[in-house]
């Protein structure tokens, strides 16, 4: 879908198909809103029942229109919408918003009708928005092309543009953010069932739209989710922040998959991976949209995550520290030099440690603010400042704002303010801050949260720079693809591990045998003790079939174990295809982890990493990334799990070979990309991570080809 | 401290000591605020410099006052505050607020001066508030006895009373909640360094104060934290909700303790335990105070945690579901009967599942709302309703509010509304809701969060009822106390476990021996294989000393192991006091957990439970409760840890003996109470939880007496 959406948001003419003289109904509202908000283009209501509506000439049909409108609003019953859309197509209309409901959301006939709509749009290469949506509002161009309560009000144009899959709620967000939060929107569109122009298409448009500074998006689910990473990274490259609100975590149905990786990789895990990999900022409430938009407006990005807190109230300093630390920032010690400077400035009953408490003494000496701010800004350990002014108001507030703005104008470190005075009591002060785009918040919690969002975005930019310098891993093993096409059943351990070895991933030394004598010979070659396991695509649960023996330590024992395993396997499933018995080295001293691939129908291949056993399965302490991942991202994945301390040598253990582990993650991700047309799921469980310098070894593996 | 604080909040007369004619300064403000807000009692400024201030007669000294004031405000320099307090004491003044700074917060001389203040207050049995605080504001009685920006404004009186340890920030909360949030406060006080009347004293007062319906508290740290549980439970018994904002999580210093329990039991863990055990609701921002206060005003408590969601916008329904589920509520299936009823009401393109989507069809048929609400309310699977009205406004909004209030008046199930219309566009509708105390919120997230707070409070009430019906475990083992007084060093495993056995907690079968021959005999008695460990109060880390042998399985091996252990122990520490070698059964098939006691200097004894090893130590997946705990609370502790599935039989394992485990937690808590004057720390690590019906066994234990 590559329509120029600039024309959609700024149509020179609009046809309103099914317009009604009953201006309060859904079909009556759009024309009313366009007229009352002074739409500057040409309007063509279409309805054979009327001569005119609101003094605008009404046409009997689309064919009868005197020109081809840039945009058509389709407001008629779903049963006739396709017919109207076709007429629009014939007329050469480029964009149509279908407001009508009664499509896939009702099932049955609705699904067919929706397919028909999509087919018509494709036939005429029309950009279709909806169906089942509430339209578009371009505040910057006075285009109020939709219905709903919020359309009755006029909106100031700002620099935030938003696309929402929910109509009613999406417009509520814009309304509250703009009217109560003072954050103004530029272009706002709802996409409903989204059969044509998609959420990501609109985001691409906003990235290119010079007037948009911040992009907001409300997502229920993306049908073209595989594009999310690329689109997000393009926005990151343009330094245009995307605030994403993703809902639907609790309603998604459970999936039944063979591997842990696929079971744990629910939609939300992959959305979050894509968000993280492309610097998209997650929001969780309307207030976040407001607060973060203000944060990004400041135009400054912290160089690191170290924040100095300056407060006039000790209690709020503690609160701000909590909030910053909880959200991944550091509240570092100030340098000795700064502390010395502060000793001369801050009263004895204040605090010259971070958080710096200048106390209510500012009532007596205003210059305290400026001198403290300057000293702290000059500290090389400080990347950003959060200052708390409690409820200071009136003239005092104004004078403090003068001090702050004077300093802020001369630094590239962000200064954020928590200032609880109500608007009417600090109007002059707030106006000074707003003029310099200095973000200020009523609560220290909101302030800390917003600063952390900015800081996290800055960190994403730094990570992205690092990533772009790295080599993206690429592997080709063409022979495997051929095998995967042929062997479409679950691959047993030995063959799955041979595939891993093909991609350079360490595996246990092992030999597949079909006689007891060969088993003994294999065990001698590998060295005692060994492990014996049956190999059969029909017996994925080898232990359950009593077809695994650990720590077998003599020739006699191996021969006995071989016979027993074969007997048990046959008893377990008489017609199982037995490939043989795998004789394998016993791995000692490794930490058990799990590394896997899920090939999501929407996102494509993703990699999962976690500690083995309960950590992944019970605690869900795992990290996901969309493939491919570079080395630095693999390290992030390892760091991200709560149990990562175990790999670094917690509880007196030797540190594990994290370097080799990261290498394995990178290779598995390259394998996932190489095999994305053929591989459904892969679990390496356990992947033994040996002590530093000794590498990793896949202890067992499960590989599921695509059907 | 048992002062009648009613008199403090409603003094008949107030002395303002150190009052200044410079009305903008800290010492000038209080008299100004009292006068300008029409304080109805008698005012006595005290300052030898003036004849009068603001037309009020000024006195040269406290002695010169014509009567004993009920309350004194002390606004003079810290160096002279004690002297003034003494004069107040001699005059018979019952309450004094010391505003002055320069006490413990500056250290050194300040600490001494603070002690002096406390001594004077004690001598005259005066209720002292502060020092280093911003005073009190009783909106219900027009007593504005403090300083700061917020005192320049008048406040409507409401039903929320608050005590805050932070002055500036505490008043900011009141100001924003009242003016922007519409939640009005009754009595508000700040306690600063809190050397006299404490936060908990004020909470006790608010519990008894008939005009207070909701109590809010901002806590940095309680010096009388041991009272928190009792005070919280008294509030719970009176059904008076406490909203607690506890800060200072990230700044608390790390403690170095011998046991994991004490290391993990930082202040915040114990505060949260006390909150949970007494139904205190934690808040995290100003908006929570506003939102939850509104929730509690509704006067209805859900009977369970099952919420039905009704929405006019599908998208917001998903969002609300996410929020409710994330906060521990259920969004259950509606009964077949309800679904049938809804099928006849809700349009085909809506949803008759929970969340129920009535769609924008309400524009055409308003009765949809009433009929849907009634059908869902009648469902026995539903305990509360969250309804989402998007941005509906104007006359339509008013008509919908009429429908909702008519239904709400006739049900005892709470109905909460997410309604995003701005105040000025739905004034009549909101007024109708407010008149019936129906909580409404601008965002579905806030609405879900507030309903979950109410639901969680109702659950606390139910839990408390259950607890009150249970037997509180009590154990007395007087002999142990005598031993603990004598043996003040760390107890070695065997003696620690004997103490556990005294309280009826299962331990491994074991025999302490001092010769190799006795070891062999012991092993035969216990049955092979056995474990051998050195026992010495000087060797807490037995493995490090190479003085542990596992799985010893023959007479010869036992004798050899005995000699080796003794040799290694002596090599490890030549002068170690060796109590002998412990011969112990090998426990098989149990799940390793950790159960411990920390005897906190502020809170008293608390119990900790978690899974063993990395779960507790690396992931900090543990639960705490203040002792004693009853059986139902012990079960909660087990359920609360993320790894609890392991005990219930995750990954195909047999379910563990949870009943016996809960019993052990109860007994350990009784032990903690019995020994609270003598015991500092206790770790049972591991505590083996055997399969169902087989009990628990302490595998090792560490007991640290109080010094």
Interface residues (C-beta under 8 A of the other chain):
Chain A: X24 X25 X26 X101 X102 X105 X106 X110 X132 X148 X149 X150 X152 X153 X164 X165 X166 X167 X168 X169 X170 X171 X172 X175 X176 X179 X180 X218 X220 X247 X248 X249 X250 X251 X284 X285 X286 X287 X312 X313 X314 X315 X316 X318 X319 X321 X322 X325 X326 X331 X348 X349 X359 X360 X363 X364 X390 X391 X392 X393 X394 X396 X420 X421 X422 X425 X442 X443 X444 X445 X446 X613 X614 X617 X618 X619 X621 X642 X643 X645 X646 X650 X651
Chain B: X24 X25 X26 X101 X102 X105 X106 X110 X132 X148 X149 X150 X152 X153 X164 X165 X166 X167 X168 X169 X170 X171 X172 X175 X176 X179 X180 X218 X220 X247 X248 X249 X250 X251 X284 X285 X286 X287 X312 X313 X314 X315 X316 X318 X319 X321 X322 X325 X326 X331 X348 X349 X359 X360 X363 X364 X390 X391 X392 X393 X394 X420 X421 X422 X425 X442 X443 X444 X445 X446 X613 X614 X617 X618 X619 X621 X642 X643 X645 X646 X650 X651
